[in-house]
Amino acid sequence: MASEERKVEESVKQRVYRTLRARVMCGAVLPGLPITINGVAEELAVSAMPVREALHRLVADGALEYLDNRRVRVPEMTLSKFEEIIAARIALETLAAIRALPHIDETRLERLQSIDADIDRAYAAKDLLRSTELNVLFHRTIYEPAASGVLLSLLDSVWLRLGPFMRLATQKLEESYRIDRHAEALDAIRAGDANALSAAIEADIQDGVGHLGRHFLSEGGTHAYNGRREQR
């Protein structure tokens, strides 16, 4: 009985951690806003303990930071940190794309096309949260074949740090993202052209969140969100 109880407890801990991690990565939690243990526990219908442990893990992941012993928050973005994250994304994702290319089959290519169409629909509906989530899925689906746990773990760490900010920055994506870089990436995959795929991935990052993020931060964007209500 004790063994079964431990399994249930571990399952709850993992569920809470995965749920909060996904929310941070796709931008459901805005930078600078505090997250309370009690608020999350109430929303997820769990006790405070698995929430506290999940938040501790996300702090260790670099996705959150402590305010006090009962609250954490997504760190505010700075221009220097942003540039470092963008450089890390480009280095890791172009490497992952080149490594994965020989292993991307027709089934995966069709899945990528479907995800890209979903992104277009989500953005047309102005569902920035969904479009951010799908964009991460699109990139991850490219990199998964032949990727080691190490590389994917590093990518997850970078996406966690950028996700909350990315949803804010992409509110005016059409102003900088005039060429469909996902279409270029799909064309490069069909052609088996590693150089073209690497270039498309880098341009996608730079033209999208890279360009918008620099403009957003130059205007002190994240500070505009201070003082709003707490994230539950």
Buried (B, 14 or more C-beta within 10 A) or exposed (E): EEEEEEEEEEEBBEBBBEBBBBBBBBBBBBBBBBBBBEBBBEEBEBEBBBBBBBBBBBBEBEBBEEEEEEBBBBBBBEEEBBBEBBEBBBEBBBBBBBBBBEEBEEEBBEBBBEBBEBBEEBBEEEEBEBBBBBBBBBBBBBBBBEBEEEBBEBBBBBBBBBBBBBBBBBEEBEEBBEEBBBEBBBBBBEEEBBEBBBBBBBBBBBBBBBBBBBBBBEEEBBEEEEEEEEBE
